[in-house]
Amino acid sequence: MVFGVFDRLHSGHRAFLRQAKKHGKKLMVVIAHDSSVLKLKKKRPWQSERQRMVAIRKIRGVSKAILGDQKQSSYSVIKKYKPDIIYLGYDQTWLAKDLRAHMRRGKILHIRLVKAKAYKPKKYHTSLLQ
């Protein structure tokens, strides 16, 4: 399972998803709601959640793409789908800390977290491409 905004899908996103796919038989992509992006990044995504979902579903190797939780840190998608691994982007430090805290408190099951290697972060980062 991976989490992300995936706004204006680019080579960095594709590399991240290819790396994630190597860690399991299936790849579930959890896409942030527009409202969640606004809360987290203090700006609206360029593309709507629907446009981002359509783009992700077209990527080879993606088994399932769903919208994430609207309530920050509720992790109901994790509780529902019970992934074996959560593959984190190289820059998802906050998410990693929050997931570990929830695991320690017993709010979600203990799940293996794997962090991705950056793929040309100075070139392929959505904020740079805008």
C-alpha positions as CSV (number, residue, x, y, z in Angstrom):
1,M,0.0,0.0,0.0
2,V,1.2,3.5,-0.8
3,F,-0.2,6.9,0.0
4,G,0.1,10.1,-2.0
5,V,-1.4,13.1,-3.7
6,F,-0.1,12.1,-7.2
7,D,-0.9,15.5,-8.6
8,R,0.3,16.0,-12.2
9,L,1.6,12.5,-12.4
10,H,5.3,12.6,-13.4
11,S,8.4,10.3,-13.7
12,G,9.1,10.6,-10.0
13,H,5.7,9.2,-9.1
14,R,6.0,6.4,-11.7
15,A,9.4,5.5,-10.3
16,F,8.0,5.4,-6.8
17,L,5.1,3.1,-7.9
18,R,7.6,0.8,-9.7
19,Q,9.7,0.6,-6.6
20,A,6.7,-0.1,-4.4
21,K,5.4,-2.9,-6.7
22,K,8.7,-4.8,-6.2
23,H,7.7,-5.3,-2.6
24,G,4.6,-7.3,-3.1
25,K,2.2,-9.2,-5.4
26,K,-0.4,-6.4,-5.4
27,L,-0.1,-2.6,-5.3
28,M,-2.8,-0.6,-3.7
29,V,-2.6,3.2,-4.2
30,V,-4.4,5.4,-1.7
31,I,-5.0,8.9,-3.2
32,A,-5.5,11.9,-1.0
33,H,-8.9,13.7,-1.1
34,D,-8.8,17.3,-2.4
35,S,-9.8,18.5,1.1
36,S,-6.9,16.5,2.7
37,V,-4.4,18.1,0.3
38,L,-5.7,21.5,1.2
39,K,-5.3,20.7,4.9
40,L,-1.8,19.2,4.6
41,K,-0.2,21.4,2.0
42,K,-2.2,24.6,2.4
43,K,-3.1,24.6,-1.3
44,R,-5.4,22.9,-3.7
45,P,-4.1,20.3,-6.0
46,W,-3.9,21.2,-9.7
47,Q,-5.9,18.1,-10.6
48,S,-9.1,17.0,-8.9
49,E,-9.1,13.8,-6.9
50,R,-11.1,12.2,-9.7
51,Q,-8.5,13.2,-12.3
52,R,-5.7,11.9,-10.1
53,M,-7.6,8.6,-9.6
54,V,-8.1,8.1,-13.3
55,A,-4.4,8.7,-14.0
56,I,-3.2,6.3,-11.3
57,R,-5.6,3.5,-12.5
58,K,-4.0,3.7,-15.9
59,I,-0.6,2.8,-14.6
60,R,0.6,-0.7,-15.2
61,G,1.1,-2.6,-12.0
62,V,-1.4,-0.8,-9.9
63,S,-3.9,-3.4,-8.6
64,K,-6.3,-1.0,-6.9
65,A,-6.6,2.7,-6.5
66,I,-8.9,4.2,-3.9
67,L,-9.5,7.6,-2.2
68,G,-8.0,7.9,1.3
69,D,-9.7,8.9,4.5
70,Q,-11.2,12.3,4.8
71,K,-10.4,12.4,8.5
72,Q,-6.6,12.9,8.9
73,S,-4.9,10.0,10.7
74,S,-8.0,7.8,11.0
75,Y,-6.3,5.1,8.8
76,S,-9.6,3.3,8.1
77,V,-8.2,2.2,4.7
78,I,-5.4,0.4,6.6
79,K,-7.8,-1.2,9.0
80,K,-10.0,-2.3,6.1
81,Y,-7.4,-3.6,3.7
82,K,-4.7,-4.8,6.2
83,P,-1.6,-4.4,3.9
84,D,1.5,-6.4,4.6
85,I,3.7,-3.4,3.7
86,I,3.3,0.3,3.5
87,Y,5.8,1.8,1.1
88,L,6.6,5.4,1.9
89,G,7.9,8.1,-0.3
90,Y,11.4,9.4,0.5
91,D,9.8,12.7,1.7
92,Q,6.9,11.2,3.7
93,T,8.6,11.6,7.1
94,W,5.5,12.9,8.9
95,L,3.4,10.0,7.6
96,A,6.0,7.5,8.9
97,K,6.1,9.1,12.4
98,D,2.3,9.2,12.5
99,L,1.9,5.5,11.4
100,R,4.5,4.4,14.0
101,A,2.7,6.3,16.8
102,H,-0.6,4.7,15.8
103,M,1.0,1.2,15.8
104,R,2.6,1.8,19.2
105,R,-0.7,2.8,20.7
106,G,-2.4,-0.2,19.2
107,K,-4.7,1.9,17.0
108,I,-3.6,0.1,13.9
109,L,-1.8,-3.3,13.4
110,H,1.9,-3.4,13.2
111,I,2.8,-3.2,9.5
112,R,6.2,-3.2,7.9
113,L,7.2,0.3,6.7
114,V,9.6,0.6,3.8
115,K,11.0,3.9,2.7
116,A,11.6,4.6,-1.0
117,K,14.8,5.9,-2.5
118,A,14.4,9.4,-4.0
119,Y,14.3,9.4,-7.8
120,K,15.9,12.6,-9.0
121,P,14.2,14.8,-6.3
122,K,15.7,18.0,-7.6
123,K,14.0,17.4,-11.0
124,Y,10.9,15.4,-10.3
125,H,9.0,16.8,-7.4
126,T,5.5,18.2,-8.0
127,S,6.2,21.5,-6.4
128,L,9.1,22.0,-8.8
129,L,7.1,21.1,-11.8
130,Q,4.4,23.6,-11.1
